Amino acid sequence: MKSNSYGSWQQRIVIHVDGRYSEEVASKLGTSEPFKRQGSPERAYFEWTRFTTRRGDDEDVVFELCMLLGSPPSQYDWHIDWDASEY
């Protein structure tokens, strides 16, 4: 994780969603496009960044994504790839 030198850390979270909703999810996450598509049914992968004041802050990541995309299971069928994420 990168520090912004003001006591905050930039988290990089990798999320994958049902590819049918990639444009809608991109808008909700404030990103342009998925960085990867894969599989059948097609999955769309997004890299989402946010700032936190503590490392390992996974609870706030899940809470914020639930507010943006709805609690799983939601129509977007989203999942966090924790292994590919930096938090």
Backbone as a printed PyTorch tensor [residue, N CA C, xyz], in Angstrom:
tensor([[[  0.8420,  -1.1850,   0.0000],
         [  0.0000,   0.0000,   0.0000],
         [  0.8740,   1.2300,   0.0000]],

        [[  0.3820,   2.2570,  -0.6530],
         [  1.1070,   3.5150,  -0.6870],
         [  0.5540,   4.4540,   0.3730]],

        [[  1.4550,   5.1820,   0.9990],
         [  1.0600,   6.2020,   1.9580],
         [  0.9610,   7.5270,   1.2270]],

        [[  0.0140,   8.3670,   1.6550],
         [ -0.0720,   9.6930,   1.0500],
         [  0.6780,  10.7280,   1.8870]],

        [[  1.4580,  10.2800,   2.8680],
         [  2.2850,  11.1230,   3.7430],
         [  1.4820,  11.9850,   4.6990]],

        [[  0.1820,  11.7880,   4.7840],
         [ -0.6530,  12.5450,   5.7130],
         [ -1.3650,  11.6120,   6.6860]],

        [[ -0.7940,  10.4290,   6.9090],
         [ -1.3850,   9.4810,   7.8380],
         [ -2.4420,   8.5830,   7.2220]],

        [[ -2.5670,   8.6010,   5.9080],
         [ -3.5310,   7.7460,   5.2210],
         [ -2.8070,   6.7770,   4.2960]],

        [[ -3.4600,   5.6620,   4.0370],
         [ -2.9440,   4.6420,   3.1400],
         [ -3.9220,   4.4480,   1.9980]],

        [[ -3.3890,   4.2900,   0.7960],
         [ -4.2360,   4.0290,  -0.3590],
         [ -4.3960,   2.5240,  -0.5260]],

        [[ -5.6240,   2.0700,  -0.4290],
         [ -5.9180,   0.6610,  -0.6250],
         [ -6.2490,   0.4280,  -2.1040]],

        [[ -5.8090,  -0.7140,  -2.6220],
         [ -6.1190,  -1.1290,  -3.9970],
         [ -6.9120,  -2.4200,  -3.8890]],

        [[ -8.1950,  -2.3620,  -4.2430],
         [ -9.1010,  -3.4820,  -4.0750],
         [ -9.5170,  -4.0000,  -5.4550]],

        [[ -9.3780,  -5.3060,  -5.6510],
         [ -9.7790,  -5.9370,  -6.9080],
         [-11.1370,  -6.5950,  -6.6840]],

        [[-12.1010,  -6.2130,  -7.5250],
         [-13.4780,  -6.6880,  -7.4100],
         [-13.8580,  -7.3340,  -8.7310]],

        [[-14.5460,  -8.4650,  -8.6860],
         [-15.0790,  -8.9940,  -9.9380],
         [-16.5900,  -9.1020,  -9.8360]],

        [[-17.2340,  -8.8200, -10.9690],
         [-18.6910,  -8.7420, -11.0470],
         [-19.1770,  -9.5010, -12.2810]],

        [[-20.4720,  -9.7230, -12.3260],
         [-21.1020, -10.2880, -13.5130],
         [-20.8790,  -9.3050, -14.6640]],

        [[-20.3230,  -9.7920, -15.7640],
         [-19.9710,  -8.9390, -16.8960],
         [-21.1310,  -8.1670, -17.4950]],

        [[-22.3500,  -8.6510, -17.3280],
         [-23.5160,  -7.9360, -17.8750],
         [-23.7150,  -6.5780, -17.2230]],

        [[-23.1710,  -6.3950, -16.0280],
         [-23.3770,  -5.1520, -15.2910],
         [-22.1200,  -4.2920, -15.2210]],

        [[-21.1490,  -4.5600, -16.0720],
         [-19.8580,  -3.8770, -15.9510],
         [-19.9660,  -2.3560, -16.1020]],

        [[-20.7810,  -1.8690, -17.0220],
         [-20.9070,  -0.4180, -17.1960],
         [-21.5470,   0.2330, -15.9740]],

        [[-22.5770,  -0.3810, -15.4470],
         [-23.2730,   0.1510, -14.2720],
         [-22.3510,   0.1440, -13.0420]],

        [[-21.6170,  -0.9380, -12.8540],
         [-20.6970,  -1.0350, -11.7200],
         [-19.5560,  -0.0410, -11.8790]],

        [[-19.0370,   0.1270, -13.0890],
         [-17.9720,   1.1100, -13.3340],
         [-18.4290,   2.4950, -12.9080]],

        [[-19.6610,   2.8410, -13.2280],
         [-20.2010,   4.1380, -12.8410],
         [-20.3020,   4.2720, -11.3220]],

        [[-20.7750,   3.2350, -10.6520],
         [-20.9210,   3.2800,  -9.1970],
         [-19.5730,   3.3610,  -8.4850]],

        [[-18.5530,   2.6900,  -9.0530],
         [-17.2270,   2.6970,  -8.4370],
         [-16.3980,   3.9120,  -8.8430]],

        [[-16.8740,   4.6740,  -9.8200],
         [-16.1290,   5.8450, -10.2740],
         [-14.8970,   5.4700, -11.0840]],

        [[-14.9570,   4.3280, -11.7690],
         [-13.8520,   3.8920, -12.6180],
         [-14.2990,   3.9330, -14.0680]],

        [[-13.3430,   3.7970, -14.9750],
         [-13.6920,   3.8780, -16.3840],
         [-14.2120,   2.5420, -16.9020]],

        [[-13.3520,   1.5490, -16.9260],
         [-13.7170,   0.2500, -17.4700],
         [-13.0680,  -0.8390, -16.6330]],

        [[-13.5500,  -2.0660, -16.7850],
         [-12.8530,  -3.1660, -16.1340],
         [-11.4630,  -3.3370, -16.7460]],

        [[-10.5110,  -3.8050, -15.9620],
         [ -9.1790,  -4.0080, -16.5070],
         [ -9.0280,  -5.4030, -17.0940]],

        [[-10.0140,  -6.2740, -16.8630],
         [ -9.9260,  -7.6270, -17.3940],
         [-11.3120,  -8.2330, -17.4630]],

        [[-11.5080,  -9.1030, -18.4430],
         [-12.7390,  -9.8920, -18.5500],
         [-12.3320, -11.3420, -18.7130]],

        [[-13.1280, -12.2250, -18.1230],
         [-12.7320, -13.6320, -18.1700],
         [-13.9250, -14.5420, -17.9280]],

        [[-13.8450, -15.7370, -18.4720],
         [-14.7510, -16.8090, -18.1010],
         [-16.0950, -16.8110, -18.7800]],

        [[-16.8850, -17.7950, -18.3750],
         [-18.2300, -17.9360, -18.8880],
         [-19.1200, -18.3520, -17.7230]],

        [[-20.1340, -17.6370, -17.2800],
         [-20.4720, -16.3580, -17.8850],
         [-19.3640, -15.3330, -17.6510]],

        [[-19.2960, -14.4080, -18.5280],
         [-18.2170, -13.4240, -18.5080],
         [-18.1770, -12.6570, -17.1870]],

        [[-16.9820, -12.5200, -16.6350],
         [-16.7590, -11.7580, -15.4130],
         [-15.9660, -10.5090, -15.7720]],

        [[-16.2350,  -9.4230, -15.1030],
         [-15.4940,  -8.1740, -15.2940],
         [-14.7480,  -7.8760, -14.0050]],

        [[-13.4750,  -7.5290, -14.1250],
         [-12.6180,  -7.2540, -12.9740],
         [-12.3160,  -5.7700, -12.9060]],

        [[-12.4850,  -5.1800, -11.7360],
         [-12.2340,  -3.7590, -11.5140],
         [-11.1700,  -3.5760, -10.4450]],

        [[-10.3800,  -2.5390, -10.5930],
         [ -9.4590,  -2.1220,  -9.5400],
         [-10.0310,  -0.8370,  -8.9610]],

        [[-10.3430,  -0.8680,  -7.6780],
         [-10.9670,   0.2640,  -6.9830],
         [-10.0100,   0.7330,  -5.9010]],

        [[ -9.8230,   2.0380,  -5.7830],
         [ -8.9210,   2.5510,  -4.7520],
         [ -9.6910,   3.4080,  -3.7580]],

        [[ -9.2140,   3.3650,  -2.5310],
         [ -9.7880,   4.1830,  -1.4580],
         [ -8.6960,   4.4400,  -0.4360]],

        [[ -8.8960,   5.4480,   0.4080],
         [ -7.9270,   5.7790,   1.4480],
         [ -8.4540,   5.3570,   2.8110]],

        [[ -7.5370,   4.9530,   3.6710],
         [ -7.8730,   4.5600,   5.0330],
         [ -6.7730,   5.0700,   5.9630]],

        [[ -7.0650,   5.1320,   7.2410],
         [ -6.0620,   5.5790,   8.2040],
         [ -5.3680,   4.4180,   8.8950]],

        [[ -5.7880,   3.1830,   8.5990],
         [ -5.1290,   2.0340,   9.2050],
         [ -4.9690,   0.9100,   8.1850]],

        [[ -3.8590,   0.2260,   8.2770],
         [ -3.5960,  -0.9100,   7.3960],
         [ -4.4670,  -2.0950,   7.8030]],

        [[ -4.7790,  -2.9500,   6.8380],
         [ -5.5930,  -4.1280,   7.1180],
         [ -7.0510,  -3.8120,   7.3530]],

        [[ -7.5000,  -2.6560,   6.9080],
         [ -8.8610,  -2.1820,   7.1530],
         [ -9.8380,  -2.8360,   6.1690]],

        [[-10.1030,  -4.1230,   6.3720],
         [-10.9900,  -4.8270,   5.4630],
         [-12.4680,  -4.6100,   5.7890]],

        [[-12.7890,  -4.3190,   7.0420],
         [-14.1910,  -4.1150,   7.4200],
         [-14.7880,  -2.9160,   6.6960]],

        [[-14.0450,  -1.8100,   6.6480],
         [-14.5550,  -0.6140,   5.9750],
         [-14.6420,  -0.8090,   4.4680]],

        [[-13.7540,  -1.6240,   3.8980],
         [-13.8160,  -1.9330,   2.4690],
         [-15.1410,  -2.6260,   2.1590]],

        [[-15.4610,  -3.6590,   2.9290],
         [-16.6960,  -4.4130,   2.7080],
         [-17.9120,  -3.5190,   2.9320]],

        [[-17.8980,  -2.7130,   3.9890],
         [-19.0270,  -1.8310,   4.2750],
         [-19.2670,  -0.8520,   3.1290]],

        [[-18.2010,  -0.2110,   2.6620],
         [-18.3550,   0.7840,   1.5920],
         [-18.8440,   0.1390,   0.2970]],

        [[-18.3270,  -1.0370,  -0.0310],
         [-18.7910,  -1.7230,  -1.2370],
         [-20.2480,  -2.1570,  -1.1150]],

        [[-20.6610,  -2.5640,   0.0770],
         [-22.0730,  -2.9080,   0.2890],
         [-22.9690,  -1.6920,   0.0840]],

        [[-22.4940,  -0.5290,   0.4840],
         [-23.2650,   0.6930,   0.2760],
         [-23.3460,   1.0500,  -1.2120]],

        [[-22.2790,   0.7900,  -1.9580],
         [-22.2500,   1.1090,  -3.3860],
         [-22.9520,   0.0700,  -4.2500]],

        [[-22.7430,  -1.2140,  -3.9490],
         [-23.1920,  -2.2830,  -4.8410],
         [-24.2760,  -3.1770,  -4.2560]],

        [[-24.6260,  -2.9610,  -3.0090],
         [-25.6100,  -3.8140,  -2.3490],
         [-24.9340,  -5.0040,  -1.6930]],

        [[-25.5100,  -5.4780,  -0.6290],
         [-24.9390,  -6.6210,   0.0860],
         [-25.0710,  -7.8850,  -0.7470]],

        [[-24.0150,  -8.7020,  -0.7560],
         [-24.1230,  -9.9690,  -1.4910],
         [-25.1820, -10.8590,  -0.8560]],

        [[-25.9490, -11.6150,  -1.5840],
         [-25.9250, -11.6240,  -3.0430],
         [-26.7170, -10.4420,  -3.5810]],

        [[-26.1090,  -9.6840,  -4.4620],
         [-26.7960,  -8.5650,  -5.1040],
         [-26.8910,  -8.8600,  -6.5870]],

        [[-27.5720,  -8.0190,  -7.3090],
         [-27.7540,  -8.2430,  -8.7450],
         [-26.4280,  -8.2600,  -9.4910]],

        [[-25.3970,  -7.6200,  -8.9330],
         [-24.1110,  -7.5330,  -9.6270],
         [-23.2370,  -8.7590,  -9.4120]],

        [[-23.6120,  -9.6300,  -8.4900],
         [-22.8430, -10.8350,  -8.1870],
         [-21.3700, -10.4900,  -8.0040]],

        [[-21.0880,  -9.5650,  -7.0660],
         [-19.7150,  -9.0890,  -6.8840],
         [-18.9900,  -9.8560,  -5.7870]],

        [[-17.6690,  -9.9090,  -5.9650],
         [-16.7850, -10.5610,  -4.9970],
         [-15.4800,  -9.7840,  -4.9390]],

        [[-14.8760,  -9.7420,  -3.7750],
         [-13.5560,  -9.1190,  -3.6200],
         [-12.5030, -10.2000,  -3.7670]],

        [[-11.5010,  -9.9310,  -4.5750],
         [-10.3560, -10.8340,  -4.7070],
         [ -9.3040, -10.3460,  -3.7060]],

        [[ -9.3600, -10.8780,  -2.4780],
         [ -8.4720, -10.4180,  -1.4070],
         [ -7.0100, -10.7190,  -1.7130]],

        [[ -6.7480, -11.8300,  -2.3920],
         [ -5.3540, -12.1810,  -2.7140],
         [ -4.7130, -11.1810,  -3.6710]],

        [[ -5.4960, -10.6160,  -4.5730],
         [ -4.9650,  -9.6550,  -5.5510],
         [ -5.0310,  -8.2170,  -5.0350]],

        [[ -5.6810,  -8.0010,  -3.9000],
         [ -5.8710,  -6.6560,  -3.3480],
         [ -4.7580,  -6.2830,  -2.3820]],

        [[ -4.5710,  -4.9850,  -2.1870],
         [ -3.6410,  -4.4620,  -1.1700],
         [ -4.4610,  -3.6150,  -0.2170]],

        [[ -4.5090,  -4.0450,   1.0300],
         [ -5.3150,  -3.3230,   2.0210],
         [ -4.6320,  -3.3280,   3.3520]]])
